[in-house]
Amino acid sequence: MNTGISSEKLRQCLAAIPELELKGTVLMRQCGFSESTATVPRETLREAVLETIQYSNRCRSAMSRLAKLPAIPQLSMVYGL
C-alpha cells in the first residue's frame, strides 16, 4: 500500500522552498573578498560567521539523517537511450 507522495510531488515541494538568505551571503554580495570588510562592524561579522557555522551543522545533520533512510522503490521506470 503506497501512502507516500510521488517523486514529482516531492520535487515540487522542495522547489517551492524559498532560498535562504544568510547574513554572510549578504555581506559577501555587498563586500566581496576585499578589504572593504574592514568597514563591517565586528559584531555583524561575528553573527554572520556563527550563522554560517550553525547552518552548516544543520545541513550536515540533515544529510546524515537522509543517508540513513531506506531506499524508496521507483514504481514507474522510464528507460531511454
C-alpha positions as CSV (number, residue, x, y, z in Angstrom):
1,M,0.0,0.0,0.0
2,N,1.5,3.3,-1.1
3,T,0.7,6.0,1.4
4,G,3.6,8.4,0.5
5,I,3.8,11.2,-2.0
6,S,5.0,10.8,-5.6
7,S,8.5,11.8,-6.5
8,E,7.1,14.6,-8.7
9,K,5.1,16.0,-5.7
10,L,8.3,15.8,-3.5
11,R,10.2,17.7,-6.2
12,Q,7.5,20.4,-6.3
13,C,7.6,20.7,-2.5
14,L,11.3,21.1,-2.4
15,A,11.4,23.5,-5.3
16,A,8.8,25.7,-3.5
17,I,11.1,26.2,-0.5
18,P,12.4,29.8,-0.6
19,E,16.1,30.4,-0.9
20,L,17.7,31.1,2.5
21,E,19.5,34.4,2.9
22,L,22.3,34.0,5.3
23,K,23.9,37.2,6.8
24,G,27.3,36.0,5.4
25,T,25.9,35.6,1.9
26,V,24.5,39.1,2.0
27,L,27.8,40.5,3.3
28,M,29.8,38.7,0.6
29,R,27.4,40.1,-2.0
30,Q,27.9,43.6,-0.6
31,C,31.7,43.5,0.1
32,G,33.1,40.6,-1.9
33,F,36.6,39.3,-1.0
34,S,38.1,42.7,-0.5
35,E,39.4,44.9,2.2
36,S,36.0,46.6,2.4
37,T,35.1,44.0,5.0
38,A,37.1,46.2,7.4
39,T,34.1,48.6,7.4
40,V,31.7,45.8,8.6
41,P,31.1,46.1,12.3
42,R,32.9,43.2,14.2
43,E,29.6,42.1,15.9
44,T,27.9,41.9,12.5
45,L,30.7,39.8,11.1
46,R,30.7,37.6,14.2
47,E,26.9,37.0,13.8
48,A,27.3,36.2,10.1
49,V,30.1,33.6,10.8
50,L,28.1,32.0,13.7
51,E,25.0,31.8,11.5
52,T,27.0,30.1,8.7
53,I,28.5,27.6,11.1
54,Q,25.1,26.8,12.6
55,Y,23.6,26.4,9.1
56,S,26.4,24.1,8.0
57,N,25.9,22.0,11.1
58,R,22.2,21.7,10.4
59,C,22.8,20.7,6.8
60,R,25.4,18.1,7.9
61,S,22.9,16.7,10.4
62,A,20.1,16.6,7.8
63,M,22.4,14.8,5.3
64,S,23.3,12.2,7.9
65,R,19.6,11.5,8.7
66,L,18.8,11.3,5.0
67,A,21.6,8.9,4.3
68,K,20.1,6.5,6.9
69,L,16.6,6.5,5.2
70,P,15.7,3.3,3.4
71,A,15.6,3.4,-0.4
72,I,12.2,4.2,-2.0
73,P,11.4,1.8,-4.8
74,Q,10.7,3.5,-8.1
75,L,7.4,2.1,-9.3
76,S,7.4,3.5,-12.8
77,M,10.8,3.4,-14.6
78,V,11.4,5.2,-17.9
79,Y,14.3,3.8,-19.8
80,G,15.7,5.5,-22.8
81,L,18.9,5.8,-24.8
